[in-house]
Amino acid sequence: MKISSPITLKGSHASLVPLEMAHYDALCDAVRDGELWKLWYTTIPSPEGMAKEIERRLGLQKIGSMNPFCVLDSKSRPIGMTTYMNIDEHNRRLEIGSTWYRKSVQRTAINTECKLMLLAHAFETLNCIAVEFRTHWFNHQSRNGIERLGAKLDGVLRSHQLNRHPDAMNSLRDTCVYSIIASEYPAVKANLSYKLANT
């Protein structure tokens, strides 16, 4: 199976389904919960930019560099997006990223379960060597969440990118790079499974 091949992953709190343009209206509603596109340290589509972002992700899937998902809650309502990105099929590596959830479901079991499903598929089915996570130095919520998964900080890419958000234009982004390698996955899985069982 190619890493970019569409797949559905189902859990108790959430499901990950192949992203489609049919999710557009619900994702526009989801991103309005918290006005997430206004966060300067991350790039989240606005309602006006949602169609373009869905098209961008689907285009990257066609060339094999991304596998985009729509996140559904337990009632099958779209509540966000996530991806396998920067796919390196030959070296069996990928990044989990471009993730956002509507504000009302943040800090719930949903993110923990989604990450566990994505990691399980990556390591157990796709036989990945490593899974990477990247985030802005100032995105403390994301950094804390990644560290709670059990990922380790590989390093910081200083002045890595130009900030694209209008409130931060002309500033440079320092990117924190984290990873989980195959030998660490069993302990990470045990930890996330324990957290889910106790939520």
C-alpha positions as MATLAB code, in Angstrom:
seq = 'MKISSPITLKGSHASLVPLEMAHYDALCDAVRDGELWKLWYTTIPSPEGMAKEIERRLGLQKIGSMNPFCVLDSKSRPIGMTTYMNIDEHNRRLEIGSTWYRKSVQRTAINTECKLMLLAHAFETLNCIAVEFRTHWFNHQSRNGIERLGAKLDGVLRSHQLNRHPDAMNSLRDTCVYSIIASEYPAVKANLSYKLANT';
ca = [
       0.000    0.000    0.000;
       1.289    3.460   -0.901;
       1.398    5.981    1.955;
      -0.732    8.371   -0.108;
      -3.473    5.792   -0.796;
      -6.877    6.896    0.612;
      -7.848    5.019    3.762;
     -10.396    5.324    6.577;
      -9.288    4.913   10.198;
     -12.017    4.503   12.818;
     -11.891    5.008   16.572;
     -14.295    5.458   19.492;
     -14.033    9.239   19.706;
     -13.213   10.109   16.095;
     -12.681    8.783   12.598;
     -10.311    9.824    9.842;
     -11.786    9.674    6.350;
     -10.357   10.655    2.951;
     -10.736   14.411    2.494;
     -13.287   15.419   -0.141;
     -14.716   18.684   -1.422;
     -18.028   17.448    0.012;
     -16.613   18.300    3.468;
     -16.316   21.990    2.515;
     -19.395   23.439    4.255;
     -18.867   21.563    7.518;
     -15.159   22.455    7.616;
     -15.985   26.125    7.092;
     -18.311   25.894   10.091;
     -15.638   24.080   12.112;
     -12.914   26.645   11.467;
     -15.241   29.462   12.573;
     -15.309   27.861   16.044;
     -12.494   29.873   17.585;
     -11.720   31.833   14.384;
      -8.685   29.584   14.004;
      -7.312   31.284   10.887;
      -6.437   34.334   13.033;
      -3.693   32.459   14.939;
      -0.468   34.085   13.707;
       1.901   31.191   14.516;
       0.173   28.579   12.375;
      -1.470   28.370    8.961;
      -5.140   27.384    9.126;
      -7.511   28.133    6.244;
     -10.188   30.773    6.630;
     -13.733   29.980    5.466;
     -12.975   31.984    2.310;
      -9.822   29.965    1.682;
     -11.192   26.533    2.562;
     -11.997   25.389   -0.984;
      -8.511   26.357   -2.169;
      -6.929   24.501    0.760;
      -8.931   21.335    0.108;
      -7.890   21.516   -3.559;
      -4.243   22.041   -2.552;
      -4.225   18.983   -0.296;
      -5.946   16.802   -2.888;
      -3.463   18.001   -5.511;
      -0.534   16.971   -3.319;
      -2.168   13.585   -2.842;
      -2.264   13.080   -6.625;
       1.519   13.488   -6.838;
       2.080   11.201   -3.832;
       3.419   13.714   -1.300;
       0.363   13.935    0.974;
      -2.520   11.829    2.278;
      -5.189   14.253    3.559;
      -7.913   13.319    6.032;
     -11.081   14.952    7.290;
     -11.539   14.391   11.032;
     -15.050   13.314   12.058;
     -16.386   13.231   15.606;
     -18.316   10.289   17.045;
     -21.482   11.607   15.347;
     -19.705   11.706   11.953;
     -19.537   15.520   11.868;
     -16.427   17.077   10.275;
     -14.432   18.865   12.971;
     -11.020   19.397   11.391;
      -8.270   18.182    9.097;
      -4.979   16.303    9.361;
      -2.510   14.718    6.939;
       0.377   12.462    6.255;
       2.674   14.938    4.489;
       6.195   15.232    3.111;
       5.880   11.555    2.245;
       9.142    9.768    1.458;
       8.041    6.364    0.128;
      11.577    5.091   -0.563;
      12.827    5.767    2.971;
       9.470    4.928    4.597;
       9.237    8.270    6.365;
       6.407   10.753    6.691;
       5.281   13.749    8.693;
       1.957   14.051   10.512;
       0.897   17.658   10.200;
      -1.309   20.409    8.780;
      -3.672   19.473   11.616;
      -6.394   21.609   13.117;
      -9.584   20.965   15.107;
     -12.512   23.216   15.932;
     -11.887   24.930   19.275;
     -14.678   23.134   21.146;
     -13.007   19.727   20.706;
      -9.446   20.802   21.422;
      -7.884   19.300   24.575;
     -10.230   16.299   24.405;
      -9.523   12.643   23.661;
      -9.996   13.288   19.940;
      -6.441   14.412   19.170;
      -4.926   11.598   21.242;
      -7.000    8.998   19.399;
      -6.325   10.505   15.966;
      -2.584   10.532   16.579;
      -2.695    6.945   17.844;
      -4.593    5.806   14.734;
      -2.195    7.635   12.423;
       0.879    6.282   14.199;
      -0.501    2.735   14.303;
      -1.198    2.773   10.568;
       2.206    4.300    9.827;
       4.251    1.845   11.874;
       2.125   -1.316   11.813;
       0.735   -1.247    8.254;
       3.057    1.006    6.272;
       6.182   -0.212    8.107;
       7.539    3.308    8.518;
      11.009    3.865    9.910;
      10.164    7.238   11.424;
       7.277    9.676   11.782;
       8.016   13.378   12.058;
       6.146   16.345   13.521;
       6.973   20.000   12.869;
       5.607   23.137   14.481;
       6.356   26.797   15.080;
       8.627   27.645   18.021;
       5.852   29.859   19.441;
       3.072   27.305   18.991;
       3.333   26.125   22.584;
       0.015   24.262   22.515;
       1.195   22.204   19.543;
       4.673   21.638   21.001;
       3.219   20.458   24.316;
       0.820   18.144   22.491;
       3.597   16.632   20.387;
       5.771   16.080   23.456;
       2.854   14.421   25.292;
       2.700   11.913   22.422;
       6.221   10.820   23.280;
       7.963   12.412   20.295;
      11.502   13.652   20.879;
      12.880   16.994   19.741;
      15.398   16.427   16.943;
      16.291   20.106   16.721;
      15.203   23.603   15.738;
      15.481   24.879   12.173;
      16.215   28.549   12.831;
      14.906   31.174   10.389;
      13.421   28.233    8.515;
      10.506   29.911    6.762;
       8.853   33.244    6.141;
       5.682   33.665    8.195;
       2.663   33.772    5.883;
       0.133   35.148    8.360;
      -0.685   38.852    7.737;
      -0.059   39.701   11.415;
       3.442   38.225   11.236;
       4.568   39.156    7.723;
       8.267   39.924    7.325;
       9.088   37.770   10.349;
      10.888   34.434   10.237;
       9.662   31.144   11.623;
      11.836   28.889   13.742;
      10.581   25.320   13.180;
      10.775   22.676   15.913;
      11.331   19.205   14.442;
      10.212   16.177   16.469;
      10.108   12.492   15.595;
       9.114    9.043   16.770;
      11.226    6.183   15.409;
      10.046    2.605   14.957;
      11.833    1.271   18.042;
      10.078    3.882   20.218;
       6.607    3.218   18.832;
       5.605    0.334   21.202;
       6.146    2.546   24.270;
       4.368    5.478   22.582;
       1.430    3.211   21.709;
       1.206    1.919   25.290;
       1.251    5.469   26.647;
      -1.424    6.786   24.290;
      -3.613    3.713   24.812;
      -3.374    4.206   28.582;
      -4.346    7.875   28.242;
      -7.338    7.022   26.062;
      -8.528    4.335   28.469;
      -8.450    6.870   31.293;
     -10.226    9.772   29.640;
];
